[in-house]
Amino acid sequence: LEHKARQEGRQEATLKIAHALLNSGIDRETVMKTTGLSQNELEQIDNDASSNFLG
């Protein structure tokens, strides 16, 4: 249970970092390479950002 919580925390941190990089004008390809996120995960960030999910 603790391992899963830690893993979820890391994933949330990665998503926030990716969101910040995208907002800074970094291209999606570089964000994917840097964070290890997939195109689908970046699209989810876009969707979440538009609903203000990531704050």
C-alpha positions as CSV (number, residue, x, y, z in Angstrom):
1,L,0.0,0.0,0.0
2,E,2.8,2.4,0.9
3,H,4.7,1.6,-2.3
4,K,1.5,2.3,-4.4
5,A,1.0,5.7,-2.6
6,R,4.7,6.6,-3.3
7,Q,4.3,5.6,-6.9
8,E,1.2,7.7,-7.3
9,G,2.9,10.6,-5.7
10,R,5.8,10.3,-8.2
11,Q,3.4,10.1,-11.1
12,E,1.6,13.3,-9.9
13,A,4.9,15.1,-9.6
14,T,5.9,14.0,-13.1
15,L,2.6,15.3,-14.5
16,K,3.0,18.7,-12.8
17,I,6.6,19.0,-14.1
18,A,5.4,18.1,-17.6
19,H,2.6,20.7,-17.3
20,A,5.1,23.4,-16.2
21,L,7.4,22.5,-19.1
22,L,4.6,22.7,-21.6
23,N,3.5,26.1,-20.2
24,S,7.1,27.3,-20.5
25,G,6.9,26.7,-24.2
26,I,9.0,23.4,-24.3
27,D,7.9,21.3,-27.2
28,R,5.9,18.1,-26.6
29,E,8.6,15.8,-27.9
30,T,11.2,17.2,-25.5
31,V,8.7,16.9,-22.6
32,M,7.9,13.3,-23.5
33,K,11.7,12.4,-23.6
34,T,12.4,14.3,-20.4
35,T,9.5,12.9,-18.3
36,G,9.0,9.5,-19.9
37,L,5.4,10.3,-20.4
38,S,3.5,9.1,-23.5
39,Q,1.6,11.3,-26.0
40,N,-1.7,10.1,-24.4
41,E,-0.5,11.2,-21.0
42,L,0.4,14.6,-22.3
43,E,-3.0,14.9,-23.9
44,Q,-4.5,14.1,-20.5
45,I,-2.5,16.9,-19.0
46,D,-4.0,19.2,-21.6
47,N,-7.5,18.0,-20.7
48,D,-6.8,18.3,-17.0
49,A,-5.3,21.8,-17.4
50,S,-8.4,23.0,-19.2
51,S,-10.5,21.9,-16.3
52,N,-7.9,23.3,-13.8
53,F,-7.3,19.8,-12.3
54,L,-3.5,20.2,-11.8
55,G,-3.9,23.6,-10.1
